[in-house]
Amino acid sequence: MAAQVADQVSATNGGAFGMRGVMQQNLQNSAAIGEAARQYRDWSQKNWQQVTDDRNASQDRRNFAMRENLVVSRRSRTPMGRTRRWRCR
């Protein structure tokens, strides 16, 4: 298969594989690498923002649970037999 394709390819320009061809290929490669780097930076920034948002949400849940555990509601009996409710902080 590769030999068949190679037989059909022929250079139509004398500079196609010379300096101009190399420079053009380098420009195309540089543009492609630049675009890939931009896409990666965008993805990385979005991914890191999601990690930060998830961590903040987790910390908020932990703080809420801790606050609920620290603020304890208790009942006690007064000498007159009434139930009194008080909160520890």
SULHU-V267423 format. One record per residue. N is the residue number from 0. RES is the residue in one letter. PHI is phi as a letter, one per 40 degrees, with the letter a starting at -180 (none if undefined). BURIAL is I if it has 16 or more other C-alpha atoms within 10 Angstrom, else O. Layout:
N:RES:PHI:BURIAL / N:RES:PHI:BURIAL
This chain:
0:M:none:O / 1:A:c:O / 2:A:c:O / 3:Q:c:O / 4:V:c:O / 5:A:c:O / 6:D:c:O / 7:Q:c:O / 8:V:c:O / 9:S:a:O / 10:A:c:O / 11:T:c:O / 12:N:b:O / 13:G:c:O / 14:G:c:O / 15:A:c:O / 16:F:b:O / 17:G:c:O / 18:M:c:O / 19:R:c:O / 20:G:c:O / 21:V:c:O / 22:M:c:O / 23:Q:c:O / 24:Q:c:O / 25:N:c:O / 26:L:c:O / 27:Q:c:O / 28:N:c:O / 29:S:c:O / 30:A:c:O / 31:A:c:O / 32:I:c:O / 33:G:c:O / 34:E:c:O / 35:A:c:O / 36:A:c:O / 37:R:c:O / 38:Q:c:O / 39:Y:c:O / 40:R:c:O / 41:D:c:O / 42:W:c:O / 43:S:c:O / 44:Q:c:O / 45:K:c:O / 46:N:c:O / 47:W:c:O / 48:Q:c:O / 49:Q:c:O / 50:V:c:O / 51:T:c:O / 52:D:c:O / 53:D:c:O / 54:R:c:O / 55:N:c:O / 56:A:c:O / 57:S:c:O / 58:Q:c:O / 59:D:c:O / 60:R:c:O / 61:R:c:O / 62:N:c:O / 63:F:c:O / 64:A:c:O / 65:M:c:O / 66:R:c:O / 67:E:c:O / 68:N:c:O / 69:L:c:O / 70:V:c:O / 71:V:c:O / 72:S:b:O / 73:R:b:O / 74:R:b:O / 75:S:b:O / 76:R:c:O / 77:T:c:O / 78:P:d:O / 79:M:c:O / 80:G:g:O / 81:R:c:O / 82:T:c:O / 83:R:b:O / 84:R:b:O / 85:W:a:O / 86:R:b:O / 87:C:c:O / 88:R:b:O
